[in-house]
């Protein structure tokens, strides 16, 4: 499957920003599941490329002159191989992803939820946990935001893919299972489906396994991975700091479509 991706992010500010730095995880790594055919970042200035602590491809964009808007576009073509198995990804120990984080900390309700699956630990039991999470908090946009943690989202009883993933990660880690947050894109023939997506990967049997709670699938055949981390803050496509600017408005739109003979 060949996918064409265009992801545009625009920030606008009510006042001039004196200085800003944006951390961009908008470039996918090649793997045996995804072959990068073409990829470009259209940025207002040159950005420094590096690898972050989770070995994601990171671009650092610094604007040290006054500005009232920033426009960022990632675009390219990627071939997704019909292969469910993730790369073993031995660059980091899976134990790194056994620890909790601010957005995946458990409260009493999440601890109780995790205990319902204590001692099972199999992939089948984790599938049942995934289904339970979606049953307990159906998909609903606009009821949480990027700062919502797993406990708050679960209490609210609704959420988006970020919230489903945080709750699943919180439960896995409470059970002593290494699990990580994945950000990326999802192809769907449903025009109403959001192309930017988040899901989880769990380390079992010496390899990573996909768990997409929102779509109840373990087959990442329509998924393009951008970055991994302990939670959203580690793997989000764009994150930055600024001095000045007043009120900020954000407009982000991602489009993923089939290309070539598969259209």
Steps between C-alpha positions, in 0.01 A plus 500: 500500500640839396384802694531870427509723807462874538496642852474877541531677837451874539544710813372856516555745785315812612832676566850465364708210624852612586658156483372144454637147478298214353586133547372307199450124490352508153738267317441124510782251542529230235440144619403171350136607534536842343720601208545875460472579130508878533477739796536876540449760770399847380613735778549877528872452567760227513458255788770291665449124471587268789372195689316541830532278808262241349688502169222680318603727215487850647526836324557812711371822343609826662356837398698775672325794333153648559213306339124462536450169324679171430405262221639144493424237235610138487434316176613185333429150380548181699448136409346292779591132474226248571679384813353500850826440681677811629878535488660365816652846545793411725637854520336552841429249774125429533545565873514871414128476425408319822505820706205732532477865401293802598236427234482126575494498880232280658238606751276261696263443207778416258672279757173308542465468124853364468444252785213345305767375256775429753678169454372452146764691305429320171432683177142371509445648846645831383253492211222463755644793695506705180134421431405579860663843474309585183176375659560712810598814307357514145665725243391862527685804371522824694451365852873486582810690392872429460559564872242241615660208682383139501319522834303812407404361160383170650294681765337704224386185323586624150807589301699485179785275386751681722286434809431136410873445456592670828249291696624180335864592575416584862341158549783314327763669712298437816517132402876520455481484120718722281284704265559811294305781335509527120406804296443488128243492223217264417351442158122460489254513212267686736543869421384589852779299663786706643827417321727589795492210739643341814524140612706279732766234466555233764818298554416131526683190378811703416332733253261794474129441435254764377185585698278763340233543766289750308466275196524168686772358280839344550583512130684822409444459128360852455727663761805717431718545806665836569635481855489308828529599866362454848197714414369772269753758614791282387356411161274787390578626148548866602589644838663831578572797722473872431558840651216744447218453253195554716210268410586203278273335243584167338375344180629153415372287213635164382397317184593140420398344169578198289723556197574308183315190391332452838280809462 
